[in-house]
Amino acid sequence: MEYVSGVKDIVKRALKIPICISDGGIRCSCIKRKCMKISAATIVRLHLYRDGFQPDYWIWTEHREVMPTVETTGGSTSSRIVHHEDQLNAMDEMVFDAFRPYRDVLDVNTNMGNEIFVEDELPNKDAKRFYDKLISTNKPIYEGATQSMLSICVQLLAIRSNWHVPQKGIDFVTKMLKSVCPVPTCLPDNYYQATQLVSKLGLKVEKIDCCKKGCMLYYKDDNKLSECKICHSPRFIQRRTGIRKYKVVPAKRMFYFPIIPRLQRLYASTESAAEMIWHHENKKSSNVLLYSFDGKTWKHFDDVYPDFASDPRNVRLGLCSDGFTPCIQASASPYSCWPVILTPYNLPPEMCMTKPYLFLTCLIPGPSNPKQNIDVYLQPLIDDLQ
C-alpha cells in the first residue's frame, strides 16, 4: 500500500509540471519504457504497478526535476535557479546542459547581452556564435510571455515527432499561432523555418558526394573532381543542354554526422559524464562474462594499448550494423540507405542501448553493385576518430 500511495503521489505531481501539460501526458519511467514514451496518467500508474521503476532514476530529469548543484573546476558553484512554473526553463536546461563546458547559461529572462565575461572565461568561436544566436531566439516573444521563439519551435518539432503530424499540419498550427500572437514576427512562418532555427543551435550534418558505383568519395583533396578517378563515372547527373540553367545534382550522396561534437556532448552533461567511467568502476574479478569489458577482445586491446586503457574517460565505441546487408543481391527488398550507428560502451547497458546515446554517424546510399566497398563511406568517421 505504501508503494501504491507513492506512485499515485508521483504521478499527481508530474501532472502539474508544465512540460507534461504541454505534452498531453507523462513520460513513463517504468523499467521497460525508461522515459522514452509519453502516456496517459492511468497507463503510467499501471506500468509502474506492474513493472516497477527504471533503475537509478532518482532525479527525475526527464520530468524537469533539477539536478543537484555541481562544483566547477574553479571551486565555485552554479548559481542557476530553475523555476518549474516557467516553461522556458525546460529549454534553458537543455542548452545549459549541452554547453556547460563553456559557461553557465542563465535563465531566459536574464539579460545575457549585458553579461561581462572574465578574460579567462571567454567562449571560443563556436560557443560565441551559439550564444549570439541563443540571445536572439530565447527571449520571450513579448513582455510577460512564458514562451520564446526557440521553445515554440522545439515544441512544434516535438508535436510532429510524437504524434506523427504531417508537415502541412504543423504549417497550419504556426499560422494559427501567428494570428493570435500580439507579435507575430517572433514566431516561425512554417515547419521549415522551425527546423532551420533549431538545427542552427544543434549538431550539424555534412553532405558528401560519392561515386555512383561506390568507388570513392569526393572528399578533402578530391572535393573538386568532376568524375571518379577509379571508374571515371561522372560525378553529376547529365542534363540536356538548353537555354534554361539547371542546378547540378550529384549522382549519389551520403550524409555524415560528425562524431566529435557528439562525443563532446557526452561530457557536457553531468548525468552522462559521470556514467562515462562506469565500465572502469564496475569491473568484476569473476570469470563470468557480464559486459563487454569481460570479453577477450576488450582485455587484449587494453594489453596492446595500455596508455589508452589507463584513462577510463577514453571513449570505446562499437559499430552497429545488425539487420542491414551491404549487398543488394542478398536483400529481399532493396533499400535506399544504410544507417551506420555507434554505441559508446563506456556507459552502463541501460544507457548505451537507449536512443539518446546511440550515434547515427552515417547514412550510406544503397549499394549499386555487389562488390561495393562499404569502408569507402566510413572514411570521414575514421579520420575523425584518428
Secondary structure per residue as TSV (DSSP state, phi and psi in degrees):
chain	resnum	aa	ss	phi	psi
A	1	M	-	360.0	-32.5
A	2	E	H	-67.0	-39.0
A	3	Y	H	-66.5	-44.5
A	4	V	H	-60.0	-44.0
A	5	S	H	-63.4	-39.4
A	6	G	H	-66.7	-39.2
A	7	V	H	-63.5	-43.7
A	8	K	H	-61.1	-40.7
A	9	D	H	-67.1	-41.4
A	10	I	H	-65.5	-45.5
A	11	V	H	-64.4	-37.8
A	12	K	H	-63.5	-40.5
A	13	R	H	-69.2	-39.3
A	14	A	H	-63.1	-33.0
A	15	L	T	-65.3	-19.8
A	16	K	T	-89.6	-8.5
A	17	I	S	-74.4	133.7
A	18	P	H	-55.3	-38.4
A	19	I	H	-65.6	-33.9
A	20	C	H	-72.6	-33.8
A	21	I	H	-65.7	-44.1
A	22	S	H	-69.6	-33.8
A	23	D	H	-76.4	-18.7
A	24	G	T	76.7	21.4
A	25	G	S	177.6	-173.5
A	26	I	E	-120.5	142.2
A	27	R	E	-71.8	117.7
A	28	C	-	-71.8	120.3
A	29	S	-	-100.1	27.2
A	30	C	B	-74.3	170.6
A	31	I	T	-67.7	-20.9
A	32	K	T	-89.4	-41.4
A	33	R	T	-92.9	-29.1
A	34	K	T	50.9	47.8
A	35	C	T	64.9	18.5
A	36	M	-	-93.8	-9.3
A	37	K	S	-134.0	136.7
A	38	I	E	-92.8	126.6
A	39	S	E	-136.2	167.7
A	40	A	-	-70.1	160.0
A	41	A	H	-59.6	-41.0
A	42	T	H	-65.3	-38.0
A	43	I	H	-67.9	-41.3
A	44	V	H	-61.6	-44.6
A	45	R	H	-61.0	-41.8
A	46	L	H	-62.3	-44.3
A	47	H	H	-64.2	-40.5
A	48	L	H	-68.8	-36.1
A	49	Y	H	-64.8	-42.8
A	50	R	H	-83.4	-43.3
A	51	D	H	-105.4	-23.7
A	52	G	-	86.6	170.6
A	53	F	B	-77.2	153.0
A	54	Q	-	-66.1	145.7
A	55	P	T	-68.0	147.0
A	56	D	T	63.3	23.5
A	57	Y	-	-99.4	68.8
A	58	W	-	-85.0	-30.4
A	59	I	S	-110.8	119.4
A	60	W	-	-79.5	68.0
A	61	T	G	-65.7	-32.2
A	62	E	G	-74.0	-10.8
A	63	H	G	-114.7	22.4
A	64	R	T	69.4	27.7
A	65	E	-	-81.2	144.5
A	66	V	-	-81.7	135.6
A	67	M	-	-69.0	149.7
A	68	P	-	-65.7	154.7
A	69	T	-	-62.2	133.5
A	70	V	-	-112.8	134.8
A	71	E	B	-69.5	134.6
A	72	T	-	-91.4	172.8
A	73	T	T	-65.2	-26.2
A	74	G	T	-82.4	-3.0
A	75	G	S	93.8	-10.3
A	76	S	-	-92.1	162.7
A	77	T	B	-109.0	157.1
A	78	S	-	-69.7	133.9
A	79	S	-	-101.5	13.1
A	80	R	-	-71.0	130.5
A	81	I	-	-113.3	130.4
A	82	V	-	-106.0	126.1
A	83	H	-	-103.2	116.7
A	84	H	T	-65.2	-26.1
A	85	E	T	-71.7	-20.1
A	86	D	-	-94.4	115.3
A	87	Q	T	-68.5	-22.2
A	88	L	H	-66.7	-24.6
A	89	N	H	-67.9	-23.1
A	90	A	H	-61.6	-39.3
A	91	M	H	-70.4	-41.7
A	92	D	H	-62.0	-36.3
A	93	E	H	-62.8	-41.3
A	94	M	H	-64.1	-46.6
A	95	V	H	-66.1	-42.7
A	96	F	H	-60.8	-41.9
A	97	D	H	-69.7	-37.7
A	98	A	H	-74.5	-33.0
A	99	F	T	-114.1	27.5
A	100	R	T	-57.7	-33.6
A	101	P	T	-62.1	-25.1
A	102	Y	T	-88.5	-49.6
A	103	R	-	-176.4	151.8
A	104	D	-	-63.8	131.7
A	105	V	-	-93.6	124.7
A	106	L	-	-83.5	176.8
A	107	D	-	-65.4	163.1
A	108	V	T	-65.8	-31.9
A	109	N	T	-81.7	-5.3
A	110	T	S	-78.1	139.3
A	111	N	-	-78.0	86.8
A	112	M	G	-70.6	-23.9
A	113	G	G	-65.8	-23.6
A	114	N	G	-97.4	7.1
A	115	E	-	-68.5	137.5
A	116	I	-	-104.0	118.1
A	117	F	-	-87.0	130.4
A	118	V	-	-67.1	151.8
A	119	E	G	-55.7	-40.2
A	120	D	G	-85.6	4.6
A	121	E	G	-115.0	10.3
A	122	L	-	-61.1	130.6
A	123	P	-	-71.0	154.2
A	124	N	-	-74.8	-178.2
A	125	K	H	-60.3	-45.2
A	126	D	H	-65.8	-42.7
A	127	A	H	-67.0	-38.7
A	128	K	H	-62.4	-43.2
A	129	R	H	-61.7	-39.2
A	130	F	H	-65.3	-44.7
A	131	Y	H	-62.9	-40.8
A	132	D	H	-60.1	-42.2
A	133	K	H	-69.9	-38.5
A	134	L	H	-63.9	-42.1
A	135	I	H	-60.8	-39.6
A	136	S	H	-76.9	-23.6
A	137	T	H	-108.1	-16.4
A	138	N	S	-105.9	24.6
A	139	K	S	-94.1	151.9
A	140	P	B	-55.8	140.4
A	141	I	S	-65.9	-23.7
A	142	Y	S	-157.0	166.4
A	143	E	T	-61.5	125.2
A	144	G	T	90.3	-3.1
A	145	A	-	-75.8	151.8
A	146	T	S	-104.0	10.8
A	147	Q	-	-130.4	149.5
A	148	S	B	-114.9	171.0
A	149	M	H	-63.5	-37.0
A	150	L	H	-65.1	-46.1
A	151	S	H	-65.6	-36.5
A	152	I	H	-67.9	-41.2
A	153	C	H	-62.4	-42.7
A	154	V	H	-66.3	-38.7
A	155	Q	H	-67.1	-35.4
A	156	L	H	-63.4	-41.4
A	157	L	H	-67.3	-34.7
A	158	A	H	-67.8	-37.7
A	159	I	H	-61.3	-45.2
A	160	R	H	-64.1	-38.3
A	161	S	H	-76.2	-45.5
A	162	N	H	-73.1	-35.2
A	163	W	H	-117.6	12.7
A	164	H	-	54.8	42.7
A	165	V	-	-75.2	131.4
A	166	P	-	-66.0	161.0
A	167	Q	H	-61.4	-37.1
A	168	K	H	-64.2	-31.4
A	169	G	H	-66.9	-39.7
A	170	I	H	-66.6	-38.7
A	171	D	H	-60.7	-39.2
A	172	F	H	-65.5	-40.7
A	173	V	H	-63.9	-41.9
A	174	T	H	-63.2	-39.7
A	175	K	H	-64.8	-38.7
A	176	M	H	-65.5	-41.4
A	177	L	H	-64.2	-41.3
A	178	K	H	-66.1	-30.4
A	179	S	H	-72.8	-23.3
A	180	V	H	-107.6	-6.3
A	181	C	-	-84.5	134.6
A	182	P	S	-62.6	-28.1
A	183	V	-	-124.1	80.6
A	184	P	G	-65.0	-20.7
A	185	T	G	-69.3	-13.9
A	186	C	G	-89.2	6.4
A	187	L	S	-117.4	152.8
A	188	P	-	-68.5	149.8
A	189	D	S	-78.2	-28.9
A	190	N	S	-160.8	-176.9
A	191	Y	H	-63.8	-36.9
A	192	Y	H	-61.4	-45.0
A	193	Q	H	-64.3	-36.2
A	194	A	H	-64.0	-43.3
A	195	T	H	-67.2	-36.9
A	196	Q	H	-64.4	-41.5
A	197	L	H	-66.8	-44.7
A	198	V	H	-68.9	-38.2
A	199	S	H	-65.2	-31.0
A	200	K	H	-69.0	-22.9
A	201	L	T	-97.5	0.4
A	202	G	S	-111.4	-145.2
A	203	L	-	-100.9	136.9
A	204	K	-	-83.9	167.8
A	205	V	-	-133.7	141.7
A	206	E	E	-108.4	136.0
A	207	K	E	-102.8	121.5
A	208	I	E	-121.9	122.5
A	209	D	E	-70.4	149.5
A	210	C	B	-142.5	162.5
A	211	C	-	-65.1	140.6
A	212	K	T	-67.3	-17.0
A	213	K	T	-99.9	2.5
A	214	G	S	79.0	23.0
A	215	C	S	-78.5	-37.8
A	216	M	-	-158.7	169.0
A	217	L	B	-108.8	143.2
A	218	Y	-	-86.1	82.8
A	219	Y	-	-140.4	138.2
A	220	K	G	57.1	-116.3
A	221	D	G	-65.7	-22.6
A	222	D	G	-95.2	13.0
A	223	N	T	-65.4	-29.0
A	224	K	T	-97.5	2.3
A	225	L	-	-68.4	147.0
A	226	S	S	-105.7	-6.5
A	227	E	B	-147.7	159.5
A	228	C	-	-67.6	132.3
A	229	K	T	-80.0	-2.6
A	230	I	T	-104.8	-54.6
A	231	C	T	-106.1	-4.4
A	232	H	-	63.0	25.4
A	233	S	-	-74.9	144.5
A	234	P	B	-65.7	145.3
A	235	R	S	-74.0	-36.7
A	236	F	B	-110.4	156.8
A	237	I	-	-70.2	130.4
A	238	Q	-	-72.9	132.0
A	239	R	-	-120.6	154.1
A	240	R	-	-68.7	138.0
A	241	T	-	-75.5	142.9
A	242	G	S	-171.2	-169.6
A	243	I	S	-69.7	-39.9
A	244	R	S	-74.8	138.5
A	245	K	-	-90.8	133.1
A	246	Y	-	-110.6	146.7
A	247	K	-	-78.1	133.6
A	248	V	-	-67.2	136.3
A	249	V	-	-120.5	125.3
A	250	P	B	-67.2	146.7
A	251	A	S	-66.1	-33.7
A	252	K	-	-153.7	145.2
A	253	R	E	-144.8	142.2
A	254	M	E	-113.9	158.0
A	255	F	E	-112.8	127.6
A	256	Y	E	-118.3	126.2
A	257	F	-	-100.2	104.6
A	258	P	-	-51.9	131.8
A	259	I	H	-81.1	-29.2
A	260	I	H	-61.3	-52.1
A	261	P	H	-63.1	-28.0
A	262	R	H	-73.1	-34.5
A	263	L	H	-69.3	-36.4
A	264	Q	H	-62.6	-33.4
A	265	R	H	-65.2	-29.2
A	266	L	H	-62.9	-33.6
A	267	Y	H	-95.0	-2.5
A	268	A	H	-83.3	-22.7
A	269	S	S	-98.0	134.2
A	270	T	H	-64.0	-30.5
A	271	E	H	-71.7	-52.0
A	272	S	H	-76.1	-30.3
A	273	A	H	-63.0	-39.5
A	274	A	H	-67.5	-29.3
A	275	E	H	-86.0	-8.1
A	276	M	T	-71.7	-10.1
A	277	I	T	-111.9	17.9
A	278	W	H	-60.3	-39.7
A	279	H	H	-63.3	-27.0
A	280	H	H	-84.1	-36.3
A	281	E	H	-84.4	-13.0
A	282	N	T	-114.5	21.2
A	283	K	-	-71.4	137.2
A	284	K	-	-107.6	152.2
A	285	S	S	-85.4	-9.0
A	286	S	S	-73.5	164.8
A	287	N	S	-92.5	14.6
A	288	V	-	-84.5	132.2
A	289	L	-	-80.7	104.6
A	290	L	-	-108.7	-33.4
A	291	Y	S	-148.1	179.6
A	292	S	G	-60.0	-35.4
A	293	F	G	-70.5	-9.5
A	294	D	G	-86.5	-8.9
A	295	G	S	-79.7	160.7
A	296	K	H	-67.6	-35.0
A	297	T	H	-64.3	-43.6
A	298	W	H	-61.6	-47.2
A	299	K	H	-66.8	-37.5
A	300	H	H	-64.5	-40.6
A	301	F	H	-62.8	-41.1
A	302	D	H	-62.6	-36.5
A	303	D	H	-70.3	-36.8
A	304	V	H	-74.9	-37.6
A	305	Y	-	-121.6	73.4
A	306	P	H	-65.6	-31.1
A	307	D	H	-64.6	-41.1
A	308	F	H	-66.8	-42.4
A	309	A	H	-71.0	-20.9
A	310	S	H	-70.2	-24.7
A	311	D	-	-104.5	108.7
A	312	P	T	-66.3	-13.3
A	313	R	T	-78.5	-15.5
A	314	N	S	-61.0	139.6
A	315	V	-	-90.0	134.0
A	316	R	-	-113.2	124.3
A	317	L	E	-117.0	145.4
A	318	G	E	-119.0	129.1
A	319	L	E	-87.5	124.7
A	320	C	E	-106.7	126.3
A	321	S	-	-139.2	17.6
A	322	D	T	-64.9	132.6
A	323	G	T	98.3	-1.6
A	324	F	-	-125.7	127.9
A	325	T	-	-99.7	126.8
A	326	P	S	-71.9	-15.3
A	327	C	S	-106.2	127.5
A	328	I	G	-65.9	-28.6
A	329	Q	G	-69.8	-23.3
A	330	A	G	-91.6	1.6
A	331	S	-	-104.0	135.6
A	332	A	S	-66.8	-39.2
A	333	S	S	-128.5	114.8
A	334	P	-	-57.8	143.9
A	335	Y	-	-115.3	162.1
A	336	S	S	-95.1	-19.2
A	337	C	E	-152.6	162.5
A	338	W	E	-129.7	107.8
A	339	P	E	-76.9	136.6
A	340	V	E	-109.7	120.9
A	341	I	E	-121.0	136.5
A	342	L	E	-109.6	138.8
A	343	T	E	-115.2	124.1
A	344	P	E	-78.1	114.2
A	345	Y	T	-81.2	-1.3
A	346	N	T	-66.1	-32.3
A	347	L	S	-78.2	157.0
A	348	P	-	-64.9	158.7
A	349	P	H	-55.4	-40.1
A	350	E	H	-68.8	-19.3
A	351	M	H	-95.6	-41.5
A	352	C	H	-73.0	-12.4
A	353	M	T	-105.5	11.8
A	354	T	S	-102.0	157.5
A	355	K	G	-57.5	-43.6
A	356	P	G	-61.5	-20.7
A	357	Y	G	-109.5	12.0
A	358	L	-	-99.9	127.7
A	359	F	E	-98.8	112.8
A	360	L	E	-80.4	105.1
A	361	T	E	-98.2	-27.9
A	362	C	E	-144.6	145.5
A	363	L	E	-118.1	100.6
A	364	I	E	-88.9	132.4
A	365	P	E	-63.8	152.1
A	366	G	-	-57.8	142.6
A	367	P	-	-67.8	146.6
A	368	S	S	-107.2	-8.8
A	369	N	S	-151.2	153.6
A	370	P	T	-68.3	-16.6
A	371	K	T	-98.8	14.2
A	372	Q	-	-62.7	134.2
A	373	N	-	-91.4	108.9
A	374	I	G	-68.1	-26.3
A	375	D	G	-60.8	-25.8
A	376	V	G	-58.0	-41.3
A	377	Y	G	-74.4	-18.2
A	378	L	G	-89.3	2.5
A	379	Q	H	-60.7	-43.1
A	380	P	H	-60.1	-38.9
A	381	L	H	-65.0	-44.2
A	382	I	H	-62.3	-40.8
A	383	D	H	-62.7	-42.6
A	384	D	H	-66.1	-40.7
A	385	L	H	-69.5	-31.7
A	386	Q	-	-72.1	360.0
